[in-house]
Amino acid sequence: MDLIRRLHPHYKLAVLSNSPLGFTHWLAEWKIQKLFDVVFCSGDEGVVKPEGTIFIDDTPEHVEAAGRMGLTEIFSQMRPRFGMPWER
């Protein structure tokens, strides 16, 4: 949580999760939902990740794991820098 609290003032943060019904409520109870600009939990929405989900990351191990899980994976070496759309 320390990392999220440090990132929050500078970046737009999101939770995109295949969590069970009620996860959004738990985030509110834990008083951390306000740290995220977007919260999308499949259990609360009644949906699952669609076919064709793309995973983008700058860590080779994460990209390889996504591929093993059947996701389309993209390795990106782009690093956040001032002025990027995810910065505040």
N, C-alpha and C positions, 0 to 999 in steps of 0.2 A: 504494500500500500504506500510505502514511502516513495517509491519511484513514481507511482501514479500521482501522488500529491505534488511531487516536484515537476512533473511534466504538464500537469493541468493548466498552470498559468501561461504556458508558452505554446501548447499544441492543442488541437481539437482531438478529443479522445472518444472512442466508441467501444461498446461491448457488442460483439456479433457472436452469438452463442447458440449452440444446439442444446441448451439447458432445458430442464423440465418446467412445466407449468408452475408459475409462482416465483421464478427467479428474479424478475423485475421488482416484485414486492420485497423480496429478501434484500436486494440492493438498497431499497428505501429504508427498510428496518435497520440495516447496518449503517445507515447515514452516509453512504458513499455514492448513491445514484447521481447526486449533484456534481460529481467529479467528471461525469461523462456527458458529452454533447448529444450522443445518440446511443440508445440502448435498444437492441433488437435481439430478442430471445425467441427462438423458434417455438418453444413450448407455449409461450404466452400468445404467439401469433397463430398457432395451430398449423405450422408449416415445417418443412425440413429443407435443408440445402438443396437447391435444384441441381439437376444434371448440368454439367458444364461449369461448375464452380471453379474459379481460378484462384490459385494461391500465389502471392507475390511476396518475396522476402529477400533479405540480403545476407542470409546465413545459409551456406550450402547444405548443412545438416538438416535444417528445417525444410528446405526445398525438396531434398531427397525423401524425407519422411512424408511430405504431402503427396509426392508421386507414388510412394508405396501404398498410400491410403486411397489411391484412385483419383486424386484431384489433378487437374492440369496445373503444372507448376511453372513458375517463371523466376529465374534468379536475376535480381537487379542489384547493381552496385551503386545506385543512386542514393546519396545520403541527404537527409534533411538539411536545408540551409535557409538562411533568412529569406523571407518572402515566398516560401512555398505555401500552397493552399491549406495545408494542415496546421500551419502556425497561426497563432492568435495575433 
